Amino acid sequence: MLRIGVLVSGGGTNLQAIIDRIEDGTIRNAEIAMVISNNKNAKALERAAKHHIPASCISPKDFENRELFNQALLQKLDDLKLDLIVLAGFMVVIPPELIRNFRNRIINIHPSLIPSFCGTGYYGLHVHAAALARGVKVSGATVHFVDEGTDTGPIILQKAVEVHETDTPETLQRRIMEEAEWKIMPEAIDLIASGRVRVKDGKVFISQEN
């Protein structure tokens, strides 16, 4: 059974998608061991409680400096003996030690087709505003492993979404969540839980299901 820790800062819509797909059996051989938020008011914590999933708030605001926060977060994640960490809208810089300790065991969802509209400054509605300003005809979402860069880790899955001429950043964000994010994040977790994902030379290879 794959033990998952989900880190989230806000509403937790991707968390909800993961919960739903575990409960309906789409994600196999996996369980959410803990939901952790840096925001005590995050709706994601309510979602976890509703489904009887352990949840905790670890906020930088509760520590004298970022180093102490990083240590507390690392200790918590180590204590949970996790197999996979899922960043589901976690708006905190990931400590380098965490990346080293969980190499190719941290995944993130980004609301564009990497390498387009990604990297420093591209988060939330900024991503979709930039896509619309460039006039792209398709956007989408990407699930990738986390490395020391920003949105630079090995790509696991991508899904394209059509951009409409009448789109605003808000409408495009919603469609990408519904048509891409909520589908490929659970799919990626299921692939990892099934042992079908391997990383070689910075690229992800997915084996066929037995």
Secondary structure, DSSP 8 states (H G I E B T S, - for coil): -EEEEEEESS--HHHHHHHHHHHTTSS-SEEEEEEEES-TT-HHHHHHHHTT--EEE--GGGSSSHHHHHHHHHHHHHHTT-SEEEESS--S---HHHHHHTTT-EEEEESS-TTTT-STT--THHHHHHHHHHT-SEEEEEEEE--SSSS-S-EEEEEEEE--TT--HHHHHHHHIIIIIHHHHHHHHHHHHTT-EEEETTEEEE----
